Amino acid sequence: MLRITIPPKKKLEIHKHPEINAGVLLSGALTVISEKNDTLYLKKGDPIVELVNTWHYGENEGDIPAEIIVFYAGIEGIPITVLKH
């Protein structure tokens, strides 16, 4: 379980998650965009089921931090996030 804060006007690096995960957006707003340009707009209180094995990134276009709490169902030794280089 992780609590993640994305600062205002911040765009995350393109990444993917090899394991299923789910969470809740606790504050702010967040836009999630896949490599195919599928776009999901999230606001405070919305549930998040992140993309698995799909390249994507998140972007906080708002003026306050976007804070999420995420639960990962992973396997020890396997990273929960892989960055695209």
C-alpha positions as CSV (number, residue, x, y, z in Angstrom):
1,M,0.0,0.0,0.0
2,L,1.4,3.4,-1.0
3,R,0.3,7.0,-0.5
4,I,1.4,8.9,-3.6
5,T,1.3,12.7,-4.0
6,I,1.6,14.3,-7.4
7,P,2.4,18.0,-7.2
8,P,0.3,20.6,-9.2
9,K,1.2,20.9,-12.9
10,K,3.3,17.7,-12.7
11,K,3.4,15.1,-15.5
12,L,4.7,11.6,-14.5
13,E,7.1,9.6,-16.6
14,I,5.6,6.9,-18.9
15,H,5.4,3.7,-17.0
16,K,3.5,0.4,-16.5
17,H,2.5,-1.8,-13.6
18,P,3.1,-5.6,-13.9
19,E,0.7,-6.3,-11.0
20,I,-2.9,-5.4,-10.5
21,N,-3.6,-2.5,-8.1
22,A,-6.5,-0.3,-7.0
23,G,-6.9,2.9,-5.0
24,V,-8.8,6.1,-4.3
25,L,-8.0,9.7,-5.2
26,L,-8.0,11.4,-1.9
27,S,-7.6,15.0,-3.1
28,G,-7.1,17.0,-6.2
29,A,-7.6,15.8,-9.8
30,L,-5.6,13.5,-12.0
31,T,-5.6,12.7,-15.7
32,V,-4.4,9.2,-16.8
33,I,-3.4,8.8,-20.5
34,S,-2.5,5.4,-22.1
35,E,-0.1,4.9,-25.0
36,K,-3.2,4.6,-27.2
37,N,-4.4,8.0,-26.0
38,D,-7.3,6.6,-24.0
39,T,-7.9,9.2,-21.3
40,L,-9.4,8.9,-17.8
41,Y,-10.2,12.0,-15.8
42,L,-10.3,11.4,-12.0
43,K,-11.5,13.7,-9.2
44,K,-11.4,13.6,-5.5
45,G,-13.2,10.4,-4.2
46,D,-13.0,8.5,-7.5
47,P,-11.7,4.9,-7.4
48,I,-8.6,4.0,-9.4
49,V,-7.9,0.7,-11.0
50,E,-4.7,1.3,-12.8
51,L,-3.7,-0.2,-16.1
52,V,-1.8,-3.4,-15.9
53,N,1.1,-4.0,-18.4
54,T,0.0,-1.0,-20.4
55,W,2.3,2.1,-20.9
56,H,0.6,5.2,-19.5
57,Y,1.3,8.3,-17.5
58,G,-0.6,10.5,-15.0
59,E,-0.8,14.3,-15.0
60,N,-2.0,16.7,-12.4
61,E,-3.1,19.8,-14.4
62,G,-4.7,21.3,-11.3
63,D,-3.5,23.8,-8.7
64,I,-3.5,21.5,-5.7
65,P,-1.6,18.2,-5.1
66,A,-3.3,15.0,-6.3
67,E,-3.0,12.5,-3.5
68,I,-3.9,8.8,-4.0
69,I,-3.7,5.7,-1.8
70,V,-3.0,2.6,-3.9
71,F,-3.1,-1.1,-2.9
72,Y,-0.8,-3.4,-5.0
73,A,-1.3,-7.2,-5.2
74,G,2.2,-8.0,-6.2
75,I,4.8,-10.7,-5.9
76,E,7.9,-10.1,-3.7
77,G,10.9,-9.2,-5.9
78,I,8.9,-8.0,-8.8
79,P,8.7,-4.2,-9.2
80,I,5.3,-2.5,-8.9
81,T,6.3,0.1,-11.5
82,V,8.5,-0.1,-14.6
83,L,9.6,3.1,-16.3
84,K,9.8,3.3,-20.1
85,H,13.2,4.5,-21.1
